[in-house]
Amino acid sequence: MDAAGRAGILLLLLAALSSAREVHLPPGPLFRVEGTAVSLPCSVSEYEGPTRQHFEWFLYRPASPGIAIGVVSTRDPKFPYAVFGPRVQAGDVSVWRLRGDAVELRIGEVRLEDRGVYECYTPTTDSKYHGNYSAKVELRVIPDKLLLSAASPSLAKATFRSPAPPAPSPPQVPLSEGQELQLLCTAASETRQHTHLSVSFGLSAPEGPAAEPGGALREVIGVRRDFAVEAGGSFAERHRARELSVAKLGDRQYQMVLGGLRPEDAGTYHCTAGEWIQDPDGTWQQIAEKRVALAQVAVRPIAAQLAISAGPARVRLRSGEALELTCNASGVQTPALPQVAYAVAWEVSQGGAQEEGRLVAQLDADGGLALGESYSSRELRIESAQPGDVGAYRCLVRAFVRSPRGELRQVASGRSEALTVDIKSEDVSGDWDVSFFLLPPPPPPPPPPVLLEASAWLPSATIFRGDTAEVRCNVSVESTQAVHLALSWWVQLPQEDPEPYTALLASVSREGVADLGRRPSGGAVSVDKVGPLSHRLRIHGVQPSDEGKYHCAVTAWVRFPDGGWYNAGAVESNVVTVYPYALPLDTLFLPLVVGVSSALFTGITVLVAVTCCFMRRLRKR
């Protein structure tokens, strides 16, 4: 047989092998929680026949691994064995067709006896029996160990979605607009497998549905399974404005703080915890979820509380007498909220109560004073009233809520009834003398001093390319009050320019939330806490481009009694140098390349020389 014939036969064999039927299932074992929904996808490829293929599912239980139990089939409704027949008829076990050659086995509430090896079999439609007609995957059903509670330390240990007595109604929390809401949630897992938790706080309407998993909730903020913090929808802007935050307190507690409450924040707040596991194919699957109601929050608007009054209602003066008017804003919750500020103004109209008034004086919410034309003093007090002062006076009050950034948002306004001022006319003229006395608020007492030190060091002085480099930062704090620490990691990379390049690698906020950046080499970094005051930066797969000088920066924060934060001090650690050494194979690579190149060059030169000499002799002959 010639070469062309052998090549043709080889191509036919390769085509036959590549067109063999193959059934696909995800790799196992798969861990799923008892009582949750489970789906197993199965597909077939490289088949002959119609595009609509049939599938049959079997179960091999651990007690009898050699006995196949029919679960469900796409072509035979009588296929299920007696143990699965009632569940198939009830819809708890079903096969869902995704497309002609792909289906999904669905179990509504998986049971402990459902564990075992599942086989997906496809009856042949090929002209010849060739290939793989079934695939198997192991399903392990584990008990529900997700714990969730609205109060600590007691934890809810009820089975997921199991019948339970009705939960008591969450506590009623009445608050005023502008106040701060703090909610606590306890979540943990006792599953033996390595799992991650996600915890989120949600809000439903005051008359919304009960706290059931899967119910409609408006997410406020949450911690994802990869420890990232995200705020939902309309709350994202408030998270950026630092009105909204979430933090982990200890090993199990999560705290949500929502400041500057608004009327639309009223409703029932819930805490939802999800447990996630990574399947062998690398994807993450949620295997359990629980939800608990935390509080029913009622927010009373300031506009509904604010009442403006002024007096006296009518004043008759002689020319030259002093005119004094008072304005009172009442109805707002006392003591006054530190986040709420007020602006007060006086207007006068001399053409009747319906005429638009002109400004006499105004005191802004930030303490700034604005005077109308011809007014030059500090209290609304006309020391020597004149006939031109007659008119209708009104007091205007505006209420503002101050954000953590100091921005003011107006939430209410109101004005008093008109006060009539009459002055007996006398032929006396003069300028208005108005005074508006402003007493500045007392400054807050300065917090006690905080002594802060930071020291960076390397656990291992020798680091090779590809290793995980560690940089430690030890912090010492001396203070008479509670201190929250924020820490950041920095690297200074060598550059040809006189000014070195400094980059932020990672940071940990005072709430304990990490924000990871990227290294100049593009690799990953991670941070954790190895002791009460010891932090660690890990550089995974260190490369020569990661060489540089590393240090940590620490900021101490102290909380005022009114809820505000004070920067009590900051310090930077010493600099440590990370230098990745080359591996021994790296030192042999260059000589090897040079040696191979030299050998090839020499061989080619000798071959060319011999060939040229041989050709010359042939010509002479």
TORFI-969973 format. One record per residue (C-alpha): residue in three letters; y, x, z. Coordinates in nm, 2 decimals, always signed. Example, Ala and Ser with C-alpha at 12.3 -4.5 7.8 and 13.67 -1.06 7.14 Angstrom:
> Ala, -0.45, +1.23, +0.78
> Ser, -0.11, +1.37, +0.71
REM end
This chain:
> Met, +0.00, +0.00, +0.00
> Asp, +0.34, +0.14, -0.10
> Ala, +0.64, +0.18, +0.14
> Ala, +0.81, -0.14, +0.01
> Gly, +0.50, -0.35, +0.09
> Arg, +0.47, -0.21, +0.44
> Ala, +0.85, -0.28, +0.50
> Gly, +0.80, -0.64, +0.39
> Ile, +0.51, -0.69, +0.63
> Leu, +0.71, -0.54, +0.91
> Leu, +1.00, -0.77, +0.84
> Leu, +0.77, -1.08, +0.84
> Leu, +0.62, -0.97, +1.18
> Leu, +0.97, -0.93, +1.33
> Ala, +1.08, -1.27, +1.20
> Ala, +0.77, -1.43, +1.34
> Leu, +0.82, -1.27, +1.68
> Ser, +1.19, -1.36, +1.69
> Ser, +1.12, -1.72, +1.60
> Ala, +0.88, -1.77, +1.89
> Arg, +0.95, -2.08, +2.11
> Glu, +1.11, -1.99, +2.44
> Val, +1.18, -2.22, +2.74
> His, +1.48, -2.12, +2.97
> Leu, +1.52, -2.19, +3.34
> Pro, +1.76, -2.02, +3.58
> Pro, +1.61, -1.72, +3.77
> Gly, +1.50, -1.79, +4.12
> Pro, +1.45, -1.83, +4.41
> Leu, +1.72, -2.11, +4.45
> Phe, +1.82, -2.21, +4.80
> Arg, +1.95, -2.56, +4.85
> Val, +2.03, -2.76, +5.16
> Glu, +1.82, -3.06, +5.27
> Gly, +1.99, -3.39, +5.19
> Thr, +2.21, -3.26, +4.91
> Ala, +2.20, -3.32, +4.54
> Val, +2.00, -3.06, +4.33
> Ser, +2.00, -3.01, +3.95
> Leu, +1.77, -2.77, +3.75
> Pro, +1.88, -2.71, +3.39
> Cys, +1.61, -2.65, +3.13
> Ser, +1.64, -2.58, +2.76
> Val, +1.42, -2.46, +2.47
> Ser, +1.51, -2.24, +2.17
> Glu, +1.35, -2.10, +1.85
> Tyr, +1.13, -2.41, +1.80
> Glu, +1.02, -2.60, +1.49
> Gly, +1.04, -2.97, +1.44
> Pro, +1.29, -3.23, +1.54
> Thr, +1.60, -3.13, +1.73
> Arg, +1.52, -3.39, +2.00
> Gln, +1.25, -3.21, +2.21
> His, +1.06, -3.36, +2.50
> Phe, +1.03, -3.21, +2.85
> Glu, +0.78, -3.26, +3.14
> Trp, +0.85, -3.14, +3.49
> Phe, +0.57, -3.03, +3.74
> Leu, +0.59, -2.92, +4.10
> Tyr, +0.35, -2.66, +4.27
> Arg, +0.38, -2.70, +4.64
> Pro, +0.33, -2.39, +4.87
> Ala, +0.03, -2.55, +5.04
> Ser, -0.15, -2.59, +4.71
> Pro, +0.00, -2.35, +4.45
> Gly, -0.27, -2.42, +4.20
> Ile, -0.22, -2.80, +4.18
> Ala, +0.05, -2.93, +3.94
> Ile, +0.22, -3.25, +4.05
> Gly, +0.39, -3.45, +3.78
> Val, +0.75, -3.52, +3.86
> Val, +0.92, -3.68, +3.56
> Ser, +0.90, -3.68, +3.18
> Thr, +1.13, -3.76, +2.90
> Arg, +0.86, -3.94, +2.69
> Asp, +0.62, -4.11, +2.94
> Pro, +0.76, -4.34, +3.21
> Lys, +0.42, -4.34, +3.37
> Phe, +0.41, -3.96, +3.40
> Pro, +0.53, -3.92, +3.77
> Tyr, +0.25, -3.89, +4.03
> Ala, +0.24, -4.13, +4.32
> Val, +0.45, -3.91, +4.55
> Phe, +0.74, -3.92, +4.30
> Gly, +0.69, -4.26, +4.14
> Pro, +0.90, -4.47, +4.38
> Arg, +1.18, -4.21, +4.39
> Val, +1.19, -4.20, +4.01
> Gln, +1.21, -4.58, +4.00
> Ala, +1.49, -4.58, +4.26
> Gly, +1.68, -4.32, +4.06
> Asp, +1.67, -4.05, +4.33
> Val, +1.47, -3.83, +4.09
> Ser, +1.56, -3.84, +3.72
> Val, +1.58, -3.63, +3.41
> Trp, +1.91, -3.62, +3.23
> Arg, +1.94, -3.52, +2.87
> Leu, +2.23, -3.28, +2.81
> Arg, +2.15, -3.25, +2.44
> Gly, +1.85, -3.27, +2.21
> Asp, +1.69, -2.94, +2.33
> Ala, +1.83, -2.93, +2.68
> Val, +1.78, -3.15, +2.99
> Glu, +1.85, -3.14, +3.37
> Leu, +1.62, -3.24, +3.65
> Arg, +1.83, -3.42, +3.91
> Ile, +1.73, -3.49, +4.27
> Gly, +1.98, -3.71, +4.45
> Glu, +1.88, -3.61, +4.81
> Val, +1.64, -3.32, +4.82
> Arg, +1.38, -3.32, +5.09
> Leu, +1.20, -3.04, +5.27
> Glu, +0.87, -3.15, +5.10
> Asp, +1.04, -3.09, +4.76
> Arg, +1.03, -2.71, +4.80
> Gly, +0.80, -2.52, +4.58
> Val, +0.77, -2.39, +4.22
> Tyr, +0.90, -2.62, +3.95
> Glu, +0.77, -2.59, +3.59
> Cys, +0.95, -2.71, +3.28
> Tyr, +0.70, -2.77, +3.00
> Thr, +0.79, -2.86, +2.64
> Pro, +0.51, -3.02, +2.43
> Thr, +0.47, -2.84, +2.10
> Thr, +0.63, -2.95, +1.77
> Asp, +0.56, -2.62, +1.60
> Ser, +0.33, -2.57, +1.30
> Lys, +0.15, -2.30, +1.50
> Tyr, +0.11, -2.25, +1.87
> His, +0.33, -1.94, +1.92
> Gly, +0.57, -1.84, +2.20
> Asn, +0.65, -1.96, +2.55
> Tyr, +0.61, -2.33, +2.61
> Ser, +0.70, -2.35, +2.98
> Ala, +0.91, -2.17, +3.25
> Lys, +0.90, -2.18, +3.63
> Val, +1.16, -2.14, +3.90
> Glu, +1.11, -2.15, +4.28
> Leu, +1.32, -2.40, +4.49
> Arg, +1.36, -2.33, +4.86
> Val, +1.49, -2.62, +5.07
> Ile, +1.66, -2.51, +5.39
> Pro, +1.79, -2.73, +5.68
> Asp, +2.16, -2.81, +5.71
> Lys, +2.33, -2.56, +5.94
> Leu, +2.69, -2.63, +5.84
> Leu, +2.89, -2.71, +6.16
> Leu, +3.23, -2.88, +6.15
> Ser, +3.44, -3.02, +6.43
> Ala, +3.80, -3.13, +6.48
> Ala, +3.80, -2.98, +6.83
> Ser, +3.67, -2.66, +6.98
> Pro, +3.43, -2.55, +7.11
> Ser, +3.20, -2.86, +7.05
> Leu, +3.06, -2.85, +6.70
> Ala, +2.91, -3.14, +6.49
> Lys, +2.54, -3.06, +6.43
> Ala, +2.44, -3.38, +6.25
> Thr, +2.23, -3.35, +5.94
> Phe, +2.44, -3.36, +5.62
> Arg, +2.49, -3.72, +5.50
> Ser, +2.25, -3.85, +5.76
> Pro, +2.30, -4.19, +5.92
> Ala, +2.53, -4.15, +6.23
> Pro, +2.72, -4.38, +6.46
> Pro, +3.08, -4.45, +6.34
> Ala, +3.31, -4.17, +6.42
> Pro, +3.60, -4.26, +6.66
> Ser, +3.94, -4.30, +6.49
> Pro, +4.14, -3.98, +6.48
> Pro, +4.43, -3.95, +6.73
> Gln, +4.77, -4.10, +6.64
> Val, +5.04, -3.83, +6.61
> Pro, +5.39, -3.97, +6.58
> Leu, +5.65, -3.71, +6.47
> Ser, +6.00, -3.71, +6.34
> Glu, +6.12, -3.58, +6.00
> Gly, +6.18, -3.21, +6.02
> Gln, +5.93, -3.14, +6.30
> Glu, +5.63, -2.91, +6.27
> Leu, +5.27, -3.03, +6.24
> Gln, +4.98, -2.80, +6.37
> Leu, +4.62, -2.90, +6.31
> Leu, +4.30, -2.71, +6.42
> Cys, +3.96, -2.73, +6.26
> Thr, +3.64, -2.55, +6.37
> Ala, +3.39, -2.46, +6.10
> Ala, +3.09, -2.23, +6.10
> Ser, +2.74, -2.19, +5.95
> Glu, +2.41, -2.08, +6.11
> Thr, +2.22, -2.05, +5.78
> Arg, +2.00, -1.75, +5.77
> Gln, +2.08, -1.67, +5.41
> His, +2.41, -1.50, +5.32
> Thr, +2.66, -1.77, +5.25
> His, +3.04, -1.81, +5.22
> Leu, +3.25, -2.09, +5.37
> Ser, +3.55, -2.26, +5.21
> Val, +3.78, -2.47, +5.44
> Ser, +4.06, -2.69, +5.32
> Phe, +4.30, -2.94, +5.48
> Gly, +4.35, -3.27, +5.29
> Leu, +4.57, -3.58, +5.32
> Ser, +4.49, -3.94, +5.24
> Ala, +4.73, -4.23, +5.24
> Pro, +4.78, -4.41, +5.57
> Glu, +4.55, -4.69, +5.46
> Gly, +4.32, -4.45, +5.26
> Pro, +3.94, -4.43, +5.25
> Ala, +3.73, -4.31, +5.53
> Ala, +3.65, -3.94, +5.57
> Glu, +3.35, -3.92, +5.34
> Pro, +3.25, -3.61, +5.14
> Gly, +3.36, -3.67, +4.78
> Gly, +3.63, -3.91, +4.87
> Ala, +3.97, -3.89, +4.71
> Leu, +4.20, -3.66, +4.90
> Arg, +4.53, -3.49, +4.82
> Glu, +4.46, -3.12, +4.91
> Val, +4.73, -2.96, +5.13
> Ile, +4.60, -2.60, +5.16
> Gly, +4.27, -2.43, +5.19
> Val, +4.08, -2.10, +5.21
> Arg, +3.85, -2.05, +4.92
> Arg, +3.50, -1.89, +4.94
> Asp, +3.65, -1.56, +4.82
> Phe, +3.90, -1.58, +5.11
> Ala, +4.19, -1.66, +4.87
> Val, +4.45, -1.90, +5.01
> Glu, +4.57, -2.18, +4.77
> Ala, +4.80, -2.48, +4.82
> Gly, +4.73, -2.80, +4.63
> Gly, +4.96, -2.97, +4.39
> Ser, +5.30, -3.07, +4.53
> Phe, +5.24, -2.84, +4.84
> Ala, +5.24, -2.52, +4.64
> Glu, +5.62, -2.49, +4.64
> Arg, +5.63, -2.55, +5.02
> His, +5.37, -2.28, +5.06
> Arg, +5.59, -2.04, +4.87
> Ala, +5.89, -2.14, +5.08
> Arg, +5.68, -2.05, +5.39
> Glu, +5.69, -2.41, +5.53
> Leu, +5.31, -2.43, +5.49
> Ser, +5.05, -2.18, +5.60
> Val, +4.68, -2.16, +5.70
> Ala, +4.53, -1.89, +5.93
> Lys, +4.19, -1.82, +6.08
> Leu, +4.19, -1.79, +6.46
> Gly, +3.89, -1.61, +6.58
> Asp, +3.55, -1.65, +6.42
> Arg, +3.54, -2.03, +6.37
> Gln, +3.88, -2.19, +6.40
> Tyr, +4.12, -2.25, +6.12
> Gln, +4.48, -2.36, +6.18
> Met, +4.72, -2.54, +5.94
> Val, +5.09, -2.53, +6.01
> Leu, +5.32, -2.77, +5.81
> Gly, +5.69, -2.74, +5.89
> Gly, +5.99, -2.95, +5.79
> Leu, +5.78, -3.27, +5.78
> Arg, +5.89, -3.53, +5.53
> Pro, +5.82, -3.91, +5.52
> Glu, +5.57, -3.86, +5.23
> Asp, +5.36, -3.63, +5.46
> Ala, +5.25, -3.93, +5.66
> Gly, +4.88, -4.02, +5.64
> Thr, +4.54, -3.92, +5.77
> Tyr, +4.47, -3.55, +5.77
> His, +4.11, -3.42, +5.71
> Cys, +3.93, -3.09, +5.73
> Thr, +3.67, -3.02, +5.46
> Ala, +3.42, -2.74, +5.49
> Gly, +3.19, -2.62, +5.21
> Glu, +2.91, -2.38, +5.22
> Trp, +2.84, -2.16, +4.91
> Ile, +2.55, -1.94, +4.81
> Gln, +2.52, -1.69, +4.52
> Asp, +2.22, -1.76, +4.29
> Pro, +2.02, -1.48, +4.14
> Asp, +2.21, -1.52, +3.81
> Gly, +2.54, -1.43, +3.98
> Thr, +2.69, -1.78, +3.99
> Trp, +2.81, -1.94, +4.31
> Gln, +2.68, -2.29, +4.40
> Gln, +2.81, -2.52, +4.68
> Ile, +2.50, -2.62, +4.88
> Ala, +2.67, -2.83, +5.16
> Glu, +2.99, -3.00, +5.24
> Lys, +3.12, -3.19, +5.54
> Arg, +3.45, -3.36, +5.63
> Val, +3.61, -3.47, +5.95
> Ala, +3.93, -3.66, +6.02
> Leu, +4.18, -3.47, +6.23
> Ala, +4.48, -3.69, +6.29
> Gln, +4.67, -3.99, +6.17
> Val, +5.03, -3.87, +6.14
> Ala, +5.33, -4.10, +6.13
> Val, +5.66, -3.94, +6.02
> Arg, +5.97, -4.13, +6.12
> Pro, +6.25, -4.06, +5.88
> Ile, +6.58, -3.94, +6.02
> Ala, +6.76, -4.19, +5.79
> Ala, +6.59, -4.47, +5.99
> Gln, +6.71, -4.33, +6.32
> Leu, +7.06, -4.22, +6.24
> Ala, +7.33, -4.45, +6.37
> Ile, +7.70, -4.36, +6.33
> Ser, +7.98, -4.51, +6.54
> Ala, +8.34, -4.42, +6.59
> Gly, +8.62, -4.54, +6.82
> Pro, +8.85, -4.68, +6.91
> Ala, +8.83, -4.96, +6.65
> Arg, +9.21, -5.01, +6.64
> Val, +9.49, -4.78, +6.75
> Arg, +9.86, -4.86, +6.78
> Leu, +10.08, -4.56, +6.85
> Arg, +10.44, -4.48, +6.86
> Ser, +10.58, -4.21, +6.64
> Gly, +10.52, -3.87, +6.80
> Glu, +10.23, -3.97, +7.02
> Ala, +9.89, -3.79, +6.99
> Leu, +9.61, -3.96, +6.79
> Glu, +9.25, -3.89, +6.89
> Leu, +8.94, -4.04, +6.73
> Thr, +8.58, -3.99, +6.84
> Cys, +8.26, -3.99, +6.63
> Asn, +7.91, -4.04, +6.77
> Ala, +7.57, -3.99, +6.59
> Ser, +7.30, -4.15, +6.79
> Gly, +6.94, -4.26, +6.75
> Val, +6.79, -3.93, +6.65
> Gln, +6.51, -3.80, +6.88
> Thr, +6.63, -3.59, +7.17
> Pro, +6.62, -3.31, +7.25
> Ala, +6.77, -3.21, +6.92
> Leu, +6.53, -3.05, +6.68
> Pro, +6.62, -2.68, +6.60
> Gln, +6.53, -2.74, +6.23
> Val, +6.78, -3.03, +6.19
> Ala, +7.15, -2.96, +6.14
> Tyr, +7.44, -3.20, +6.09
> Ala, +7.77, -3.19, +5.90
> Val, +8.05, -3.41, +6.02
> Ala, +8.36, -3.52, +5.82
> Trp, +8.66, -3.75, +5.86
> Glu, +8.82, -3.94, +5.57
> Val, +9.13, -4.16, +5.56
> Ser, +9.24, -4.42, +5.31
> Gln, +9.59, -4.56, +5.33
> Gly, +9.54, -4.84, +5.07
> Gly, +9.29, -5.04, +5.27
> Ala, +8.93, -5.01, +5.38
> Gln, +8.80, -5.05, +5.02
> Glu, +9.00, -4.75, +4.89
> Glu, +8.83, -4.42, +4.84
> Gly, +8.93, -4.19, +5.13
> Arg, +9.06, -3.84, +5.11
> Leu, +8.93, -3.56, +5.33
> Val, +9.09, -3.49, +5.66
> Ala, +8.85, -3.23, +5.80
> Gln, +8.48, -3.14, +5.77
> Leu, +8.24, -2.93, +5.97
> Asp, +7.95, -2.81, +5.76
> Ala, +7.59, -2.78, +5.88
> Asp, +7.62, -2.40, +5.89
> Gly, +7.94, -2.41, +6.10
> Gly, +8.19, -2.37, +5.82
> Leu, +8.52, -2.56, +5.85
> Ala, +8.69, -2.73, +5.56
> Leu, +9.04, -2.89, +5.61
> Gly, +9.22, -3.14, +5.39
> Glu, +9.56, -3.07, +5.23
> Ser, +9.84, -3.04, +5.49
> Tyr, +9.59, -2.98, +5.78
> Ser, +9.58, -2.64, +5.95
> Ser, +9.40, -2.66, +6.28
> Arg, +9.06, -2.71, +6.44
> Glu, +9.01, -3.06, +6.60
> Leu, +9.06, -3.39, +6.44
> Arg, +9.36, -3.46, +6.65
> Ile, +9.71, -3.55, +6.53
> Glu, +9.93, -3.41, +6.80
> Ser, +10.24, -3.58, +6.67
> Ala, +10.16, -3.89, +6.47
> Gln, +10.39, -4.00, +6.20
> Pro, +10.43, -4.32, +5.99
> Gly, +10.24, -4.14, +5.71
> Asp, +9.93, -4.13, +5.93
> Val, +9.86, -4.50, +5.91
> Gly, +9.54, -4.60, +5.74
> Ala, +9.16, -4.66, +5.78
> Tyr, +8.97, -4.37, +5.92
> Arg, +8.59, -4.32, +5.88
> Cys, +8.35, -4.06, +6.02
> Leu, +8.08, -3.93, +5.78
> Val, +7.76, -3.76, +5.91
> Arg, +7.50, -3.59, +5.70
> Ala, +7.16, -3.46, +5.84
> Phe, +6.99, -3.16, +5.69
> Val, +6.65, -2.99, +5.75
> Arg, +6.65, -2.61, +5.75
> Ser, +6.36, -2.43, +5.58
> Pro, +6.22, -2.10, +5.71
> Arg, +6.43, -1.93, +5.44
> Gly, +6.74, -2.09, +5.58
> Glu, +6.79, -2.33, +5.29
> Leu, +6.93, -2.68, +5.38
> Arg, +6.78, -3.00, +5.24
> Gln, +6.98, -3.32, +5.30
> Val, +6.76, -3.60, +5.44
> Ala, +7.00, -3.86, +5.56
> Ser, +7.37, -3.96, +5.56
> Gly, +7.58, -4.24, +5.71
> Arg, +7.94, -4.34, +5.78
> Ser, +8.10, -4.53, +6.05
> Glu, +8.30, -4.86, +6.03
> Ala, +8.67, -4.81, +5.94
> Leu, +8.91, -4.75, +6.23
> Thr, +9.25, -4.89, +6.18
> Val, +9.55, -4.68, +6.29
> Asp, +9.90, -4.84, +6.30
> Ile, +10.21, -4.65, +6.39
> Lys, +10.54, -4.80, +6.47
> Ser, +10.78, -4.69, +6.20
> Glu, +11.06, -4.46, +6.31
> Asp, +11.27, -4.24, +6.09
> Val, +11.09, -3.92, +6.18
> Ser, +10.92, -3.69, +5.94
> Gly, +10.71, -3.39, +6.00
> Asp, +10.40, -3.21, +5.90
> Trp, +10.05, -3.32, +6.03
> Asp, +9.91, -3.10, +6.30
> Val, +9.53, -3.15, +6.32
> Ser, +9.30, -2.96, +6.53
> Phe, +8.92, -2.94, +6.51
> Phe, +8.76, -2.75, +6.80
> Leu, +8.44, -2.57, +6.71
> Leu, +8.22, -2.43, +6.99
> Pro, +7.97, -2.18, +6.85
> Pro, +7.61, -2.22, +6.97
> Pro, +7.49, -1.96, +7.22
> Pro, +7.29, -1.68, +7.05
> Pro, +6.92, -1.67, +7.13
> Pro, +6.82, -1.41, +7.39
> Pro, +6.70, -1.08, +7.23
> Pro, +6.32, -1.03, +7.26
> Pro, +6.18, -0.75, +7.47
> Pro, +6.13, -0.42, +7.28
> Val, +5.81, -0.35, +7.10
> Leu, +5.67, +0.01, +7.08
> Leu, +5.47, +0.06, +6.77
> Glu, +5.27, +0.36, +6.63
> Ala, +5.04, +0.40, +6.34
> Ser, +4.80, +0.68, +6.24
> Ala, +4.60, +0.72, +5.92
> Trp, +4.29, +0.93, +5.89
> Leu, +3.98, +0.99, +5.67
> Pro, +3.63, +0.93, +5.82
> Ser, +3.49, +1.16, +5.55
> Ala, +3.68, +1.47, +5.42
> Thr, +3.46, +1.52, +5.12
> Ile, +3.46, +1.24, +4.86
> Phe, +3.28, +1.26, +4.52
> Arg, +3.36, +1.06, +4.21
> Gly, +3.19, +0.72, +4.22
> Asp, +3.17, +0.70, +4.60
> Thr, +3.35, +0.44, +4.82
> Ala, +3.64, +0.62, +4.98
> Glu, +3.76, +0.49, +5.32
> Val, +4.10, +0.53, +5.48
> Arg, +4.15, +0.42, +5.84
> Cys, +4.47, +0.31, +6.01
> Asn, +4.48, +0.30, +6.39
> Val, +4.77, +0.10, +6.55
> Ser, +4.90, +0.12, +6.90
> Val, +5.13, -0.16, +7.04
> Glu, +5.32, -0.17, +7.37
> Ser, +5.48, -0.51, +7.44
> Thr, +5.52, -0.76, +7.72
> Gln, +5.46, -1.06, +7.49
> Ala, +5.22, -1.16, +7.21
> Val, +5.27, -0.96, +6.89
> His, +5.14, -1.05, +6.55
> Leu, +5.09, -0.75, +6.32
> Ala, +5.13, -0.74, +5.94
> Leu, +4.98, -0.43, +5.76
> Ser, +5.01, -0.29, +5.41
> Trp, +4.84, +0.00, +5.23
> Trp, +5.03, +0.23, +4.99
> Val, +4.94, +0.52, +4.76
> Gln, +5.17, +0.79, +4.62
> Leu, +5.03, +0.92, +4.29
> Pro, +5.12, +1.26, +4.15
> Gln, +5.34, +1.24, +3.84
> Glu, +5.50, +1.48, +3.60
> Asp, +5.84, +1.33, +3.69
> Pro, +6.02, +1.46, +4.00
> Glu, +5.99, +1.11, +4.16
> Pro, +5.63, +1.03, +4.25
> Tyr, +5.49, +0.68, +4.17
> Thr, +5.42, +0.47, +4.48
> Ala, +5.21, +0.15, +4.45
> Leu, +5.11, -0.12, +4.69
> Leu, +4.73, -0.15, +4.71
> Ala, +4.67, -0.43, +4.96
> Ser, +4.84, -0.62, +5.25
> Val, +4.74, -0.84, +5.54
> Ser, +4.99, -1.10, +5.66
> Arg, +5.07, -1.17, +6.02
> Glu, +4.84, -1.48, +5.99
> Gly, +4.55, -1.25, +5.89
> Val, +4.54, -1.34, +5.52
> Ala, +4.46, -1.05, +5.29
> Asp, +4.64, -1.00, +4.95
> Leu, +4.45, -0.75, +4.74
> Gly, +4.62, -0.56, +4.45
> Arg, +4.47, -0.34, +4.19
> Arg, +4.44, +0.04, +4.18
> Pro, +4.60, +0.24, +3.90
> Ser, +4.25, +0.31, +3.78
> Gly, +4.17, -0.06, +3.76
> Gly, +3.90, -0.06, +4.02
> Ala, +3.86, -0.29, +4.32
> Val, +3.98, -0.24, +4.68
> Ser, +3.89, -0.42, +5.00
> Val, +4.04, -0.44, +5.35
> Asp, +3.89, -0.53, +5.68
> Lys, +3.93, -0.49, +6.06
> Val, +3.68, -0.26, +6.23
> Gly, +3.84, -0.28, +6.57
> Pro, +4.10, -0.47, +6.77
> Leu, +4.37, -0.23, +6.64
> Ser, +4.18, -0.04, +6.37
> His, +4.21, -0.14, +6.00
> Arg, +4.01, +0.00, +5.71
> Leu, +4.09, +0.03, +5.33
> Arg, +3.79, +0.08, +5.10
> Ile, +3.83, +0.22, +4.75
> His, +3.52, +0.13, +4.56
> Gly, +3.39, +0.36, +4.28
> Val, +3.67, +0.62, +4.33
> Gln, +3.78, +0.80, +4.02
> Pro, +3.99, +1.11, +3.96
> Ser, +4.29, +0.89, +3.87
> Asp, +4.28, +0.76, +4.24
> Glu, +4.38, +1.10, +4.37
> Gly, +4.70, +1.07, +4.58
> Lys, +4.86, +1.04, +4.92
> Tyr, +4.77, +0.73, +5.11
> His, +4.94, +0.57, +5.41
> Cys, +4.97, +0.24, +5.60
> Ala, +5.28, +0.05, +5.70
> Val, +5.28, -0.18, +6.01
> Thr, +5.53, -0.46, +6.10
> Ala, +5.53, -0.63, +6.44
> Trp, +5.63, -1.00, +6.46
> Val, +5.73, -1.19, +6.77
> Arg, +5.77, -1.57, +6.79
> Phe, +6.07, -1.73, +6.94
> Pro, +6.02, -2.04, +7.17
> Asp, +6.18, -2.25, +6.89
> Gly, +5.90, -2.15, +6.65
> Gly, +6.10, -1.89, +6.45
> Trp, +5.97, -1.54, +6.38
> Tyr, +6.15, -1.22, +6.47
> Asn, +6.08, -0.88, +6.31
> Ala, +6.04, -0.67, +6.63
> Gly, +5.98, -0.34, +6.45
> Ala, +5.81, -0.15, +6.17
> Val, +5.65, +0.19, +6.13
> Glu, +5.47, +0.40, +5.87
> Ser, +5.17, +0.62, +5.94
> Asn, +5.12, +0.98, +5.84
> Val, +5.00, +1.06, +5.48
> Val, +4.64, +1.15, +5.41
> Thr, +4.52, +1.29, +5.07
> Val, +4.23, +1.15, +4.88
> Tyr, +4.08, +1.40, +4.64
> Pro, +3.76, +1.29, +4.45
> Tyr, +3.54, +1.59, +4.38
> Ala, +3.34, +1.61, +4.05
> Leu, +2.97, +1.55, +4.07
> Pro, +2.73, +1.85, +4.00
> Leu, +2.63, +1.69, +3.67
> Asp, +2.99, +1.68, +3.57
> Thr, +3.01, +2.06, +3.60
> Leu, +2.71, +2.10, +3.37
> Phe, +2.83, +1.86, +3.11
> Leu, +3.09, +2.08, +2.95
> Pro, +2.87, +2.39, +2.92
> Leu, +2.60, +2.17, +2.78
> Val, +2.83, +2.03, +2.51
> Val, +2.96, +2.37, +2.42
> Gly, +2.60, +2.51, +2.40
> Val, +2.47, +2.23, +2.18
> Ser, +2.78, +2.26, +1.95
> Ser, +2.73, +2.64, +1.92
> Ala, +2.36, +2.60, +1.84
> Leu, +2.43, +2.34, +1.58
> Phe, +2.70, +2.55, +1.42
> Thr, +2.48, +2.86, +1.41
> Gly, +2.18, +2.67, +1.27
> Ile, +2.39, +2.51, +1.00
> Thr, +2.55, +2.85, +0.91
> Val, +2.20, +3.02, +0.88
> Leu, +2.07, +2.73, +0.67
> Val, +2.36, +2.74, +0.43
> Ala, +2.33, +3.12, +0.39
> Val, +1.95, +3.11, +0.32
> Thr, +1.99, +2.82, +0.08
> Cys, +2.27, +3.00, -0.11
> Cys, +2.06, +3.32, -0.14
> Phe, +1.76, +3.13, -0.26
> Met, +1.96, +2.95, -0.53
> Arg, +2.10, +3.27, -0.66
> Arg, +1.75, +3.42, -0.70
> Leu, +1.65, +3.12, -0.89
> Arg, +1.94, +3.16, -1.13
> Lys, +1.85, +3.52, -1.20
> Arg, +1.49, +3.43, -1.28
REM end
